[in-house]
Amino acid sequence: MSLTAEQEDLRDAVRGLLASDPARDPGAAWRRLCREVGVAGLAIPGRYGGAGAGPAETGVVMAELGRDLTPSPMLGSAVLAAQALLATGDDAACGRLLPAIADGSATAALAWTTRAGRWDSGEVACVARPAGGGGWELDGEAHYVLDGDTADVLLVAARGPAEVGLFEVDPGQDGVRRTAAVALDATRRLAVIRLTRARGQRIGGEAAPALRHARDMACLALSAEQAGAARRALDLTVGYTLTRVQFGRVIGSFQALQHRLADLHVLVEAALSLSRAAASAAAPASASALASASGSGDEPTLGLRAAAAKVYCSEAAMRTAAEMIQLHGAIGITWEHPAHRYLKRAHGAMYLFGRPAQHAAAIAASLIDR
């Protein structure tokens, strides 16, 4: 799967902007990406201030962010939270919240999963009950909330008296406690959100289909990031083997290492192709169509493609990062070299939005059911 001319231009714009940030300031880079390229609004419809593009274009940006392990709220805000909001079909809430998310002036976070981190639409961390004045009160403790400690907009998936709903919660109120989590991957901001009788406003109706859609779209975006990181890790490793001299020869001339690098090349190229193919097949859908999907129509196909991309790209990222450590030798485990950061990103991303075994089981179940 190759990129279109427009996607190549998008890739070059993002890569050039990131390369022109000598201070390596993630906050400044994100502001420029939003202002000059419009990355936060790529997959948001034009009527809400976005560009109306699709997951393929989002994947191009995610691959570039993964290439340099650039910290940004792209995955948590512009993909996961924004897609959950769109999929509710609540035009009023979308019109009120999405324009600021699309232009990058606000970031959003989705508090969903428990400490187990299954990202199952039927297993949410919080509960909601009706309160006076037509509002809701929420309690619970959500884990692995992307950029949750700094987000301006907080969306909470909570189980109500009859079903799972999505709620907008003011993150500044007394009933909300946000704590940054210490993660293996220091380049990915995660938080724990604790709610104690926090006031919330319900968005849309039954939220399980919206949550599934948001998770699938996030898996597609994450697979692109994983493939981009794997490609860069391989490029750095190949470059090192062509300069490192041992026994009077560059180590890249040794056949055993050539075989290992060739295997990685095939693995990474397949991961890139699978990620792009899955994203290209997931055509943007209207908010009303998403809201009424309820797991029917194209949603199962989207889920299976997202699961396949997540499983394969997780494996590609882990194997490539592990070989990067091995083939760099002693310098691969030093703090100053980036090899350990690629390994930590690969390990952390593997468990985000569900373990690979969980997604593989879903694929297997769908094949058996047929």
Stockholm file with secondary structure:
# STOCKHOLM 1.0

chainA/1-370         MSLTAEQEDLRDAVRGLLASDPARDPGAAWRRLCREVGVAGLAIPGRYGGAGAGPAETGVVMAELGRDLTPSPMLGSAVLAAQALLATGDDAACGRLLPAIADGSATAALAWTTRAGRWDSGEVACVARPAGGGGWELDGEAHYVLDGDTADVLLVAARGPAEVGLFEVDPGQDGVRRTAAVALDATRRLAVIRLTRARGQRIGGEAAPALRHARDMACLALSAEQAGAARRALDLTVGYTLTRVQFGRVIGSFQALQHRLADLHVLVEAALSLSRAAASAAAPASASALASASGSGDEPTLGLRAAAAKVYCSEAAMRTAAEMIQLHGAIGITWEHPAHRYLKRAHGAMYLFGRPAQHAAAIAASLIDR
#=GR chainA/1-370 SS CCCCHHHHHHHHHHHHHHHTCTTCCHHHHHHHIIIIICGGGTTSCGGGTSCCCCHHHHHHHHHHHHHTTCCCSIIIIIIIIHHHHHHTTCHHHHHHHHHHHHTTSSCEEEECCCTTCCCCTTCCSEEEEECGGGCEEEEEEEEEEETTTTCSEEEEEEECSSSEEEEEECTTSTTEEEEECCCSCTTSCEEEEEEEEEEEEEESSCCHHHHHHHHHHHHHHHHHHHHHHHHHHHHHHHHHHTTCEETTEEGGGSHHHHHHHHHHHHHHHHHHHHHHHHHHHSCCCCHHHHHTTTTCTTHHHHHHHHHHHHHHHHHHHHHHHHHHHHHHGGGGGSTTSTHHHHHHHHHHHHHTTSCHHHHHHHHHHHHHHC
#=GC SS_cons         CCCCHHHHHHHHHHHHHHHTCTTCCHHHHHHHIIIIICGGGTTSCGGGTSCCCCHHHHHHHHHHHHHTTCCCSIIIIIIIIHHHHHHTTCHHHHHHHHHHHHTTSSCEEEECCCTTCCCCTTCCSEEEEECGGGCEEEEEEEEEEETTTTCSEEEEEEECSSSEEEEEECTTSTTEEEEECCCSCTTSCEEEEEEEEEEEEEESSCCHHHHHHHHHHHHHHHHHHHHHHHHHHHHHHHHHHTTCEETTEEGGGSHHHHHHHHHHHHHHHHHHHHHHHHHHHSCCCCHHHHHTTTTCTTHHHHHHHHHHHHHHHHHHHHHHHHHHHHHHGGGGGSTTSTHHHHHHHHHHHHHTTSCHHHHHHHHHHHHHHC
//
